[in-house]
Amino acid sequence: MLKTHSQKMKKNLDLLYIVLIIYSFPVNVNSQEKDFKSYEQNIPGTDLTVSMIPIPQGSFTMGSPSSEKGRSADEGPAHEVQISPFWMGEFEITWDLYHLFMAREIDHTNGSFAKGKEVSMDIDAVSGATTPYVEMSFGMGTEGYPAICMTQYAASKFCEWLSAITGQFYRLPTEAEWEYACRAGTDSAFSFGDSAYSINDYAWYANNSDNKYQKVGQKKPNPWGLHDMHGNVAEWTLDGYDSDIYGPRKKKKVSDPYQKPTKTYPRVVRGGSWKDSSDKLRSAARRYSEKRWKMRDPQIPKSKWWHTDATFVGFRIVRPYTTPAAKDQKTYWKEKHTN
């Protein structure tokens, strides 16, 4: 009996150790010990915050099986991917936050409060978005509503600005990180199951959006606490789009894949939007940017900051647990841009 009891105790301790590794994850990175838990990123000079959720390291099957209803060919072959831990924004970035980046009126607060130690850069070196020639919410709402119509370049510059003013390293998610976080440990078509029967509880899409985006966070979150991963607005990722990129990855398990863009179009957006049917909101569904998203832009050359015709595209941010070296950080914010 004593031996059996000891074995049970050891098993319980082993399980506790695994849980602590996944959810606490305190290690020394850049001489800074980080507690891997949810937190609110304060925005200096304002009462606004960005709610960040810890996404544990792990592996998942990226893409969809050929039997999945609504599947497109570019979602296969399904393949195993290993993902390192990171934090992800609980909500899509709203106009309240994006307007701060556009106005740049709080830049003077830089250095007047306790900053993180992951990023050290002069905020004046961060380029600012040009004022759009039309009101980019198109009357759908701003306070608490997701920001839209920015290019991937502009979304990355927001991340650079936020990193400079807070001292923490932020960027867009990779396509693999995005799908991993969306699935939240599930392998079904949606994070809530294979059927779209209960999708109204989790997503704003063509059937319930009243033909416009809605305030963030009103629908149920996925199992990891992230809201609006299905629908509301589609979301930028870092990756360039390649319809055949999954094929080579099938041969062996890959870790933290990232398809670095070599040209402006096409680039990957994920999640589906308020304009889409339910099949476009599946965890594995992929979409890509197009030049026609600037069709109504009268500027010559076209603006590198705005997609006037992409009223369905926004973004959310991530913060990797392991901060890249200073010399590598800019590669995530300053991708080569061509029109």
ZIKAQUI-V793676 format. One record per run of one state. SS is the DSSP state (h for helix, s for strand, l for the rest). FROM is the first residue (numbers start at 1). TO is the last residue. Records with the same first field share a line. If there is no record, write none. Layout:
SS: FROM-TO / FROM-TO
This chain:
l: 1-1 / 24-27 / 30-31 / 34-38 / 43-48 / 56-57 / 63-72 / 76-78 / 84-85 / 90-93 / 104-106 / 110-122 / 126-144 / 147-149 / 151-151 / 167-170 / 173-174 / 184-189 / 191-192 / 194-198 / 202-214 / 216-233 / 241-244 / 250-253 / 256-266 / 271-277 / 282-285 / 289-290 / 295-305 / 307-312 / 315-316 / 321-325 / 333-339
h: 2-23 / 73-75 / 95-103 / 107-109 / 123-125 / 152-166 / 175-183 / 199-201 / 245-249 / 278-281 / 291-294 / 326-332
s: 28-29 / 32-33 / 39-42 / 49-55 / 58-62 / 79-83 / 86-89 / 94-94 / 145-146 / 150-150 / 171-172 / 190-190 / 193-193 / 215-215 / 234-240 / 254-255 / 267-270 / 286-288 / 306-306 / 313-314 / 317-320
